C-alpha cells in the first residue's frame, strides 16, 4: 500500500479547524484587491500574464494532486446526504483542498479582468521559419487568448482521465504514482511561476497595477498554511516546500516594488507641493486671492473663476483626500 495516500480520519482539534475555516475565507477573497486595483487604474500594466497562466495551471493541478492523495478519506467520509455526521467529521481533513480550490478560483478571476484592461502590443510572439512553413506573428491580446486555450487543454488532459480512473477503481492507490508526478510538476510550476513577474516588476521599476494586498496576504496565508501542514495534518513534502519558495519570491517582488514606489510617491508629493506653492505665489496673500476672485466674478458672466483660485478653507481637505487617493492607487 502506497504511503502517499492518506487513509485515516483522526480527530483534529477545534482551534485548528477554526484556523482552516478562516484560511478558506481569506483564500476566497484573495484575488479581490488585485482585481480592484486593475479596475481602479483601468490598466493591467505591471501584471505578468505568464505568471497568471502558470498560477491557474499550477493551482488546479495542485488541487487535483491533493484530491487524489485524500481520495480514500473522501470515500470514507461518505456523502453529506447519506452520512452527514461522518462527512462533517471528515471536513477538517479536506480543508486544504477547499482552501486551495478557493484560492485558485479567486486568482482565476484576475485573468479575464486583466485581459479586459490590457493594452495591446504588436509582434509579441514572432516566428518566421520558411523551411518549416511556419510563420507566426501574434500581438499581446492574441497571445493571451492562445495562452488561455492552452491552459484549458492542459487541465482537461489531467483532470478528466484522473476523475474517470478514480470513479472506476474507487481507491487512491490506482493514481498514487500519477499524483506524485503531479506533485513534481506542480512543484516546478510553483517554483518558477513568479519568475516572469519578477522580471516584469524589475523592468517597470514599480508595482504599476500589481497588488500589494493580494500578494501580501498570500505570503501571510502561506506561512500559516505551512505551519498547519507541518504540525496538524502532516502533509507530504511536495505540498509545502514549493509554496515556501514561491512566497519567498513574492516577498522579494513586493520589497523591490515598495522601494521604487515609495521613491516615486515622494517625488509626486514634492511636485504637487511645488505646484501648490507656484499657485500661491501667483495669487499672493489670502486677501489678495479672495479679492481676485471677487473681481473676476464682477467682471461679467462670461468670466470663469479658475479652479485653482479657491479659498484656503477648502485647500487642506482636498490636499488630504488627494494624498489618500494617491496612496490607495499605488499601494493597494
Residue pairs with C-beta under 8 A, 6 or more apart in sequence:
1 173
2 172
2 173
2 176
2 177
4 69
4 172
4 176
4 179
4 180
4 236
5 69
5 71
5 72
5 172
5 173
5 176
6 69
6 70
6 72
6 73
6 93
6 172
7 72
7 73
7 76
7 172
8 73
9 73
9 76
9 77
9 89
9 90
9 93
11 89
12 92
12 93
12 232
12 233
16 92
16 228
16 232
17 92
17 95
19 224
19 228
20 92
20 95
20 96
20 99
20 228
21 95
23 95
23 99
23 221
23 224
23 225
23 228
24 95
24 98
24 99
24 102
26 217
26 221
27 99
27 100
27 102
27 103
27 106
27 221
28 102
28 103
28 105
28 106
29 106
30 103
30 106
30 107
30 214
30 217
30 218
30 221
31 106
31 107
31 108
31 109
31 110
31 214
32 106
32 214
33 211
33 212
33 213
33 214
33 217
33 332
34 47
34 107
34 110
34 210
34 211
34 213
34 214
34 215
35 109
35 110
35 113
36 211
36 332
37 209
37 210
37 211
37 213
37 332
38 44
38 47
38 110
38 113
38 114
38 117
38 209
39 113
39 117
40 328
40 329
40 332
41 117
41 208
41 209
41 329
42 117
43 117
43 119
43 208
43 209
44 113
44 114
44 115
44 117
44 118
44 119
44 209
45 119
45 204
45 208
45 209
46 200
46 201
46 204
46 206
46 207
46 208
46 209
46 210
47 110
47 114
47 197
47 200
47 208
47 209
47 210
48 196
48 197
48 199
48 200
49 111
49 114
49 115
49 118
49 143
49 144
49 147
50 147
50 196
50 197
51 193
51 194
51 196
51 197
51 200
52 107
52 110
52 111
52 114
53 111
53 147
53 148
53 150
53 151
54 189
54 192
54 193
54 196
55 107
55 193
56 104
56 107
56 108
56 111
56 151
56 155
57 151
57 154
57 155
57 189
58 186
58 189
58 190
58 193
59 100
59 103
59 104
59 107
59 108
60 104
60 155
60 158
60 159
61 155
61 158
61 182
61 185
61 186
61 189
62 100
62 104
62 186
62 190
62 239
63 97
63 100
63 101
63 104
64 158
64 159
64 162
64 179
64 182
65 179
65 182
65 183
65 186
65 238
65 239
66 96
66 97
66 100
66 239
67 74
67 97
68 162
68 166
68 172
68 175
68 176
68 178
68 179
68 182
69 172
69 176
69 179
69 236
70 93
70 94
70 97
70 172
71 166
71 171
71 172
71 175
72 171
72 172
73 90
73 93
73 94
74 90
74 94
75 170
75 171
76 86
76 90
77 83
77 86
77 87
77 89
77 90
77 91
77 93
77 94
78 86
78 87
79 87
80 87
80 88
91 98
93 233
96 225
96 228
96 229
96 233
96 235
96 239
99 225
103 221
111 148
114 209
115 141
115 144
117 209
118 140
118 141
118 144
119 140
120 139
120 140
120 141
121 139
121 140
122 139
122 140
123 137
123 139
124 138
124 139
124 140
124 143
125 136
125 137
125 138
125 143
126 136
126 137
126 138
127 134
127 135
127 136
127 137
128 134
128 135
128 136
128 137
129 135
138 146
158 182
162 175
162 178
165 174
165 175
166 172
166 174
166 175
172 179
180 238
183 236
183 238
183 239
184 238
186 238
186 242
187 238
187 241
187 242
188 242
190 242
190 243
190 245
190 246
191 242
191 245
191 246
193 246
194 246
194 249
194 250
194 253
195 249
197 210
197 249
197 253
198 249
198 252
198 253
198 256
200 210
201 207
201 210
201 253
201 256
201 257
202 256
205 260
206 257
206 260
206 261
206 264
207 257
207 258
207 260
207 261
207 330
207 331
210 253
210 257
211 332
212 254
212 257
212 258
212 331
212 332
213 332
215 250
215 253
215 254
216 254
218 247
218 250
219 247
219 250
219 251
219 254
222 243
222 244
222 246
222 247
223 247
225 240
225 243
226 240
226 243
226 244
229 235
229 239
229 240
230 240
261 330
261 331
264 330
265 326
265 327
265 330
268 326
269 323
269 326
272 322
276 315
276 319
279 308
283 289
283 292
283 309
286 311
286 312
289 309
289 311
289 312
290 311
292 309
293 305
293 309
293 311
296 303
296 304
296 305
296 309
297 303
297 305
